[in-house]
Amino acid sequence: MSRFSVYVFTSGNGGSAAELLRPYDEGFEVDPYIAYTREQAITEIRGQINAYIIRTETAKVPEPGAVRVVHALTIHDSEFDECPEMLAYTDEQCYQEARRRWYDPDDPDGCFDENGNLLSVSNPNARWSLCRLGGMWDGGLMTRSGERVNEGYASEIDWEKTNYPFAFITPDGQWHEKGELGRGEKAFMTAVLNEKRRDDWKREFMNAVTGLSEPDVRVALFDCYMYGRLCEGPDIGVCYASDAECENRQGT
């Protein structure tokens, strides 16, 4: 799980904080798109099989219950123990294995298109699973009068005495972040990938704040989580916590 702060800037002629957050909700479903082509699905499974072979050369006895988190189409070590013939899979068998992992018994035809490409309705822009106003960073915005608040007019915030967020959304709906938190099969990573240097991030954030000079611009501080999905593919499985209507959880 990853947990981080997000500042959402809104203006009088734009969307609310909840509306600006919603496109980045992990539970926000989008129209079906190709997550893996047939060829990519074969490559995924083939790569995991090869990775397993390399691993067993260096560690003959895997840990009980260990899981190879190499790609979204995760292969469990126990499956190799039970199905050693997978090591000799043809491309067609690799593809059928990918289909099996993507298979939704409630919608057997909905996961694939006519060319055999694997489809997803998961949000490719997902940045959070759950959010609430303030939360762990309750009162994190310092006003010029010395008051600690979770929201207010941006012009009244003392930005020199307020911590910089991990991410922020501008009134035009654009998401800006200090680095890439783990998402999908990397959602349980706590490390930040491609993290910007502190001074560079401070400069980017302050430049954005300076550009929001309209007097009606407001800012709200949100406590956000990214849990990710425990799934065999990007649109199948259990999402720990996600709610497209994040405003229902504000202040809870």
Protein Blocks (a to p, Z undefined) as FASTA:
>chain_A
ZZddddddddfklccfklmmmmmgfklccddddfbdfklmmmmmmmmmmmmmmmmmmmmb
acehiacdfbfbdcdfklmmmmmmlmmccfklmmmmmmmmmpcfklmmlmpcfkopacdf
bdfkbcbfbdcehilmgokaccfkopacfbdcfklpcfklpccdfbdcdfkopacdfbdc
dehjllmpcbdehiacfklmmmmmmmmmmmmmbfkbccdddddddebjadfbfkgccdfb
acfblmlmgoZZ
